[in-house]
Amino acid sequence: MTQSGELRSGKDAGDENFPVASRLIKRRHRPVILAFYEFVRVADDIADHPELASTEKIARLDRLESGLLGSGGDDPEGLRLRAVLDSRGLSPRHAQDLLSAFRQDATKHRYANWDELMDYCSRSAMPVGRFVLDVHGEARTTWPASDALCAALQVINHLQDCAKDYRALDRVYIPLDALAASGASVEQLADKEATPALRNCLGGLVVRTGKLLDESRGLEASVVDTRLALEISVIQSLAGQLLALLMARDPLVERVHLNKTEAFAAALNGGTRAILRRLLRTVAPTQRYQTP
């Protein structure tokens, strides 16, 4: 069996919707997060490989986990992440949760409802945020808001790629009950443009995802690390802009993404708002105790 890294899609951290260990993150944390990203990227590419059978995908994911746990696997990404986690006293649990989601991708191609999709997101997306928070030593009380943000980011990705996932992998993350309620069907994802019924379905999911993003709004204020807070605010701003685009554009016709100018503007807006909130939070207690 070849090394799983040889099956990489070519996608890397710079191709993602959202920043991965950007320069906002403290330098000492970036290598840990990037090692985690490389492990997850390889696992994701295995699960999404169009030519691998489900059994081989699962076997390769099992081998990645063996390397992660030190029980025989020899894929470099697993071994490297294990070494990094050990050096920082971090658990492999979040990486294992992600592997569970990728194994599910190998066999499950339809989601009956929103709850099933959120169960998938609890293993395919939420562990990423939890890992980053653990790397920074943040309290677990930050997890619920982080979970909401990561689920929102995952659904945004599903909406962007809904046509590609169906055409290439026969995989549909759009909940079947949402399609049925709008009078749409799975097969319409193969059309050259979305029908009014499908656009209505996707629009409803954009609104529901926006509510997840709203649930995450307290995360930036609750983390101790200021640079992580800035990164979170930037990601939230980018997510909000992508949701607006998904409401206005047809993902069957075009790739719905932010161009460099739009992404920079959204990132700058999010970062500026986070800085102002932090400054106001610092100044407010001083003003409170000033006498007239």
ChimeraX attribute file (.defattr): number of C-alpha atoms within 10 A of each C-alpha:
attribute: neighborCount
match mode: 1-to-1
recipient: residues
	/A:1	5
	/A:2	8
	/A:3	13
	/A:4	20
	/A:5	17
	/A:6	10
	/A:7	14
	/A:8	15
	/A:9	14
	/A:10	10
	/A:11	11
	/A:12	13
	/A:13	15
	/A:14	10
	/A:15	10
	/A:16	10
	/A:17	17
	/A:18	19
	/A:19	17
	/A:20	19
	/A:21	20
	/A:22	16
	/A:23	11
	/A:24	18
	/A:25	19
	/A:26	15
	/A:27	11
	/A:28	10
	/A:29	14
	/A:30	18
	/A:31	13
	/A:32	21
	/A:33	21
	/A:34	16
	/A:35	19
	/A:36	24
	/A:37	20
	/A:38	19
	/A:39	25
	/A:40	23
	/A:41	20
	/A:42	25
	/A:43	31
	/A:44	21
	/A:45	19
	/A:46	28
	/A:47	25
	/A:48	19
	/A:49	18
	/A:50	12
	/A:51	10
	/A:52	14
	/A:53	13
	/A:54	19
	/A:55	12
	/A:56	15
	/A:57	24
	/A:58	23
	/A:59	13
	/A:60	22
	/A:61	25
	/A:62	18
	/A:63	20
	/A:64	28
	/A:65	26
	/A:66	18
	/A:67	20
	/A:68	26
	/A:69	17
	/A:70	14
	/A:71	10
	/A:72	13
	/A:73	18
	/A:74	18
	/A:75	21
	/A:76	17
	/A:77	24
	/A:78	28
	/A:79	20
	/A:80	19
	/A:81	25
	/A:82	23
	/A:83	16
	/A:84	17
	/A:85	17
	/A:86	12
	/A:87	10
	/A:88	11
	/A:89	10
	/A:90	14
	/A:91	13
	/A:92	17
	/A:93	11
	/A:94	22
	/A:95	23
	/A:96	20
	/A:97	17
	/A:98	23
	/A:99	24
	/A:100	17
	/A:101	21
	/A:102	25
	/A:103	22
	/A:104	17
	/A:105	22
	/A:106	22
	/A:107	15
	/A:108	14
	/A:109	14
	/A:110	17
	/A:111	18
	/A:112	15
	/A:113	15
	/A:114	17
	/A:115	11
	/A:116	14
	/A:117	19
	/A:118	19
	/A:119	12
	/A:120	22
	/A:121	22
	/A:122	19
	/A:123	21
	/A:124	26
	/A:125	25
	/A:126	27
	/A:127	22
	/A:128	23
	/A:129	21
	/A:130	21
	/A:131	22
	/A:132	20
	/A:133	19
	/A:134	16
	/A:135	18
	/A:136	17
	/A:137	12
	/A:138	17
	/A:139	13
	/A:140	11
	/A:141	11
	/A:142	19
	/A:143	20
	/A:144	16
	/A:145	22
	/A:146	28
	/A:147	24
	/A:148	26
	/A:149	28
	/A:150	26
	/A:151	27
	/A:152	30
	/A:153	26
	/A:154	20
	/A:155	23
	/A:156	23
	/A:157	16
	/A:158	16
	/A:159	24
	/A:160	23
	/A:161	18
	/A:162	22
	/A:163	27
	/A:164	19
	/A:165	18
	/A:166	18
	/A:167	15
	/A:168	11
	/A:169	16
	/A:170	14
	/A:171	21
	/A:172	23
	/A:173	22
	/A:174	23
	/A:175	19
	/A:176	17
	/A:177	16
	/A:178	20
	/A:179	21
	/A:180	14
	/A:181	12
	/A:182	16
	/A:183	14
	/A:184	21
	/A:185	17
	/A:186	19
	/A:187	11
	/A:188	17
	/A:189	22
	/A:190	14
	/A:191	12
	/A:192	13
	/A:193	16
	/A:194	20
	/A:195	17
	/A:196	12
	/A:197	17
	/A:198	22
	/A:199	22
	/A:200	19
	/A:201	22
	/A:202	23
	/A:203	19
	/A:204	15
	/A:205	22
	/A:206	22
	/A:207	14
	/A:208	15
	/A:209	23
	/A:210	19
	/A:211	14
	/A:212	20
	/A:213	24
	/A:214	16
	/A:215	17
	/A:216	23
	/A:217	17
	/A:218	13
	/A:219	21
	/A:220	25
	/A:221	18
	/A:222	14
	/A:223	19
	/A:224	13
	/A:225	16
	/A:226	17
	/A:227	18
	/A:228	20
	/A:229	22
	/A:230	24
	/A:231	24
	/A:232	27
	/A:233	26
	/A:234	28
	/A:235	23
	/A:236	27
	/A:237	21
	/A:238	26
	/A:239	24
	/A:240	20
	/A:241	19
	/A:242	24
	/A:243	25
	/A:244	14
	/A:245	17
	/A:246	22
	/A:247	18
	/A:248	12
	/A:249	18
	/A:250	20
	/A:251	24
	/A:252	22
	/A:253	12
	/A:254	11
	/A:255	14
	/A:256	20
	/A:257	19
	/A:258	17
	/A:259	9
	/A:260	9
	/A:261	9
	/A:262	14
	/A:263	19
	/A:264	14
	/A:265	17
	/A:266	23
	/A:267	24
	/A:268	17
	/A:269	15
	/A:270	20
	/A:271	23
	/A:272	15
	/A:273	16
	/A:274	22
	/A:275	16
	/A:276	11
	/A:277	14
	/A:278	16
	/A:279	11
	/A:280	11
	/A:281	12
	/A:282	11
	/A:283	11
	/A:284	10
	/A:285	10
	/A:286	9
	/A:287	9
	/A:288	8
	/A:289	8
	/A:290	7
	/A:291	5
	/A:292	3
